Amino acid sequence: MSSILDSLDRRRFLRGAGVALALPWFESFAGLAGAAEQSAQRKRLACFYMPDGVPMPLAEDPAYQDWAWFPHGSGKKFTFTKCLDPLESLRDDLTVLSGFSHPSVRNIHGHSNADQFLTGAATGPSGDYHNSISLDQEFAAHVGDRTRFSSLVMSTDGGTGTPRGTHTMSFDRSGRAIPAEHRPKRIFDMLFVNSDADAARRLALSKSALDELLADARSLRTTLSSNDQKVLDEYLQSVRDTEIKVEKAKRWINIPLPKVDVDHLKLDITPEDPRVYLQTMFELIYLAFKTDSTRVATYQIGRENGIGVSDYLARAVGFNLTHQLSHNTKEPGGWKNFGIYCRFVSEEYGRFVSKLKATPDAGGGGSMLDNTLLLFGSASSAFHLSRNYPLILAGGKNMGFKHGQYINHAGDHPQGGAWTGGREPWQQEITHEDAPLSNLFVTMLQRLGVETDEFADSTGTVEKV
């Protein structure tokens, strides 16, 4: 059994023909007291970024009732619009926030600000560029040595991008961008295929990475409790399903970026491919957390300004380019079209959150969601407006978060409406003073177990969460 269950970086693996597959934690290999202690220490953080802002029709607009992104109401008494109602079943596990932003960029074009979404740094509109450590890396500095990977940095476009045009949400303590991985197969292999020099060749000849491991899995199964046998079966099926999605997603991510007007290109892509890709990226984070390969993850769903393969994600719901949806809100049906895309993202994000909620955490202590803190948002709201960030905080109930509420700091009449020319919203006078988003970051870090009273330009904490 020791040859099957070798310990590596505090984890256990199935092994076969030079391939290693990380396993979830099993109660069969630790006492219940140790299990509860391990689960209590296993706090996780994942952050997600959606570019291009969100639908913000004014209250007098007919589209306001159905397609405004922020909920109607406040506190515990709120209703989701069609943009967010796929999250209704998760209502008691999340908090929507409005009226938060980073003070240093409130008068800067929204497409320049994804870089500072998790840092709060004064990255500026042009010229010299200086960033600082991101929220995820601050937490990773405290828990990263407990797992094989200190953090998992992902984006749809991959790499680092450019200053003020980032492809990554994560920055180190010196403010340097940490490259994001965008190829599902590479992430899958990094997490689950720990191979010797010859294993890659054998894998290329086999049907699946799991095929080499099933014999060891059957042997292991006989040593597990009935509960752990169920956990193992579900886990292996999840890995198999993800592996299939990885193969489907590879075709989409490898489409060539156009050098001419994309409307005239015939790309080898079906409408469902972007949806499968998004599902796969979320699933990889789930499995990384499930196996305790890491406790920190970021995923930048798209780059700002409609550059990169991420601009094609809207094809999942029948549109051509994602960024263009935010510009076309002045056209008939424009708010609805933009809202349909946001609803698509909500559906897939909700699927991921629901899976965390449905999965018991190792050794008790509630679900994986109860021990995982999730931040979803954007660095702009209305058209190019770097204020009133759309934010959703989910999970972390075992850290003391109180959900099922809409914390509305933006007031009853936030800026919005379609841009029809003239000064853009980001150029207009500030009519409402947002709260510093870094105050929320301090609160998050404290609940995650980091002893700190400040982050970036914070002035306090957010007590209501």
C-alpha positions, 0 to 999 in steps of 0.5 A: 500500500505504501507504493500506492499511497506515497506521500508527496507535499502532504498529499497522496497519489494513485500511481501507475506506469510513471503517472501520478494522480492526486487524491482527495483527503480520506477519513480512513487515513486519519483520526476524526479529531485530526480530520476536523482539525485539518478541515478547520485549517483548510481555508481557501480563496478564489477570485474571478474577474469579468471585464467590460462592466455590466448593464446599468440602464437608468430606472426610467428605462424599460430594460431596468426591471429585467436587465439592470445587473444590480438587484432591486431592493437592499439588505435582506429584501432584494430581488435578482434581475435576469442578469443574476437570477441563475444564482437564486438557489445560492441566495443564502450563500452570497452577498451582492455589494455596490458602491465600492471601488478603488479611490486611485482610479475612479477618474480613469477609463475602466478598461485600464483598471483590471490590473489593480482590481486585486491590488488597489494600486495607483496604476495610473492612466498612462506613463510610469506604471507601478503595481503592488501585491494582489489580494490572492498573493497576500493570502498565498504568502500565509498558506501557500507552503501547505500545498503543492502549489502556492496558488493557481493563476488562470485566465482565458487569454493567458500570460501577463498581457500589458500594463493596463491591459493585464491578462492576469489578476495576480501580482507579487509583492514587488508588483510584478505580474504573475503569468496566467495559464489558459490551456486546460490540458496544461493545467490538468497535467500540472495538477494531476499528471506527475510523470516520469520522463517516459510517461508522456509518451505512454499517455499519448498512446493511451485513451486517458490518463486514468486508464493507467491508474484504474487498477491501483484505484481498485486496489485502494478501494478495498482499504477505504471506508464505505464513505471514502469509497463513495468519495473516491468513485465520485472523484474519479468520475469528476476527473474523467469528466473534466478530462473529456471537457479538456479535450473539447476545450483545446479546440476552442482556445487554439483558434487563431486571433484575427488580424482582420475584421472577425466578421469575415472570418470562418473560424472552426468553432461551435457556439457551445465551445466557449461554454465548455471552456468556461465550465472546464476552467471552473472545474479545474479550480474545483478539483485543485481545491478538492485535492488540496493541491492549492488553496488559492486561485484566480481566474480572469474570465476576460481581458478588458477592451475586447482584445484576445480570445476571451472576446469570443466568449459571447458566442456561447449565447449567439453573439459575436464579440463580448466587448461590443455588447457594452457599446451596443446598449444604445441600440434597440434590445442592447441592454437585453443582449448585454444582460443575456451574456451576463446571465450566461456567466452567472449560470456557469459561475453558479454551477461552480459555486453549487458544486462547492456547496454540494461537496462535503469538506474533508472530515466534516466542517460543512461543505467546501463552500463553507470553507472557501471564500469567493470574490467575483467582480469587475473594475467598472460598472456603467460604460467605462465607469471605474466606480461602483464595482459590481461585486459578489462575495460568496462562501466562507460561512465557517469564517463568519460571513453573513450572506443572503443580503445586498449591501447597497452603498451606491444609493438609489440612483447610481450612474448609468444609462447608455452612452450616446456621445459626449463625455463618457461616464468616467469623465463626469463629476463624481456624485457619490463617494464610494467606499474603498474596496480595500476595506473589504479586502482587509475583512476577507484577509482577517476572516481567512486567518491573516493577522492584518489591519490594512491592505493597500489604501484601506481605511477600515473594514466592512462590518456588515458581511 
